[in-house]
Amino acid sequence: MGTVKGALMVMPVEEDVGLFGAREVAPYNEDERLFSEELQARLDRLLHGQANELPLLRYYAGQPNRLGVIPTPPSIDVSNLRLRIVDDMVRDVVTLLHDGSPGGPRTQRRGPNNRIVETQSFTTKFAHILLIRTDVYDASTGRPLETVWSARRVQNQLAQIKMNRTLDLAILGFELIKTVII
């Protein structure tokens, strides 16, 4: 990258590991690189209105070496994905989306197999996307079984635009027929 004399240069802040901080290359292996690309593609589809839901992360209570994530294409060998690396990647997506606000009320319902299912919605930086946290408990003991985080589009502008265009064409057709008849 060239330097322009007299130009303002933003120097990385050593303590900052985010936007302007100095950082080293992420230690991804090849399958983790492919997973990161797949995760980004799924996030992009959600943000562009091409998908309405993005399951992100599932923790299993009492099973610290098990993690649920987005379904992976056959090109990714999941046995090569390291738990800590993948967990960090997906947590970064949750952090990107969440606006820091506390969650809404918890809703509880009876689930199948003697389970209690609680859900709580969290707002995001994107007006029409919510983060949904779902906790599943054993109904007889109250013991946690799993926690799932997903992103959900609550209004799809792309779909609404397509529907509005269709309605506009239909109305235009009716107006044309009405004009021809009269």
N, C-alpha and C positions, 0 to 999 in steps of 0.2 A: 504494500500500500504506500503510495507516495505521500510526501508531506508538502503542504503549501505554506510558504513563508508568511508569517503573520496570522495564520489561521488559528482559531480557538481550538485547543485540543482538550478533550475530556480524558483525564487520566483515571485509570481504575483505582477504586478505593480498596485497599488491601483487606479490610474487614468485611466488605460487602461481597457476598457470593452470588448476588442476583444480577440485576440489569447491567450495572457498570463495574462490578467487581472482577478482579483478576481470578481466573479459574483455569484448571487443568482440563484436558480432554476427559470426558466421562469414560470410565473403564468398562465399556460395553464389549461383549464378545459379539460375534457375527449374528447369532440368533437374537440377542438383545437389541442389536441395531435394527434388525427386521421388525422386532416387536415394537420398538419406539416409532418406526415409520407407520406401522399398522395402527397404533394407538393415536398418533397424530391424524391419520386419515379418518379414523372414526370420529375424533373430536371435530375435525373440519366438517364432516357430513352433518353432525348435530348443529354446529354453529351456522351452517349455510341452509338449514331447513330441509336437508335431504334425509334426515333421520329424526325420529321423535324421542328416542330413548337410547341412552348409552350406559349399559351396566359397567361399572368401573372396578369395584373392589369387593371382595368377600373374605372376611376373617371367620375362621372356625374356632369357637371357644375350646380351650384345652388342647389345641393342635397348632402350636407356634410354628411348625415347619410346613404348614399347608396354607395356601393362598389361592383365592379364586379371582380371575381376571377375565378380560374380554376373550371370546373364543379366538383362537389363533388359526391362521391358515396352515395348510400342510407344509408349506415351505419353512415353517419355524419348528425346530426341534425343541419342544418344551422341556426336555430333560437337560438342555443347556442353559435354561433361564435360571438365574440365581435369584432367590427369594428377595433378598435385601435390595438388589438393583431394580427388579420389577416393581416392588412395593414403593420404592422411591419415585419411580417414573409415574406411577398411577397417582400417588399422593400429590405430585406436582400438578397434575391435571385438576384434581379436586381443589388445590390451593389456587390455581389460576381462575377457576370458576367462582369460588366462594367469595362473597363480598365482606365477610367477617361478622355479619349480623348474627344474633342468636337465632336459633331455630323457632319455628312455630309450635303450636301445641302438638303433643304426642297423641296419636290415635291408636287405639288398641282394639284388636279383634281376635276371635278364636280362629286358629288355623287348623289344618288337617293334622292328624296323628298326635292329638293332645298337645298342641302348641299354642302359645300366645304370640301374636305378631304385632309389634309396635312400629309405627312409621312416624317420621317427623320430617317436615320440609324445611329447607334452608334456602334463602334467597341467594342469587348470584349477581355478578356484574352485568349479566345479560338479562334484559327485562323479561324475556319469555322462557327462561330456562330456570328450573329449580334443581337443587340437589336433594335427593331423597335418601334418608337413612332409614334402614329397616333392621330392627332387632328381633330375633326369634328366640323364644324361651320355652323351656319345658313347662307345661302348665301345672303339673303336679308338684314340681320342686322349685320353680322360679329360676332355675339354673339357665344362664345364657347358653345358646347353642351356636348362633352365628350372627354376624352383623354384615349388612350389605349397603354399599353406597352406589347410587346411580344418578345420572343426570337425565332430566326429563324436560322436553319441550312442552310447554303448556299452551302455546299458541304458535301455529306454523304459518308464518307470513307467506312463505313460498306457495304453500297449498292454497291459502286464502286468495292470493293474487291469481292463481290459475282458475279458481272457482269464480272469482269476480269477473275475469275475462270471459269465461264461458257464459255467465249470466248476462254480461254486457252484449255479447254476440246474440244471445237469444232475444233479448229486449230489442236490439237493433233489427233482428229479423221480423219480430212482431210489428214494429213500427213500419218497416218496409211493406209488409203485407197489408197493414192498415192503410197506408198511403195509396197502394195500388188499387185496393178495393174501393176506397172513397174516391 
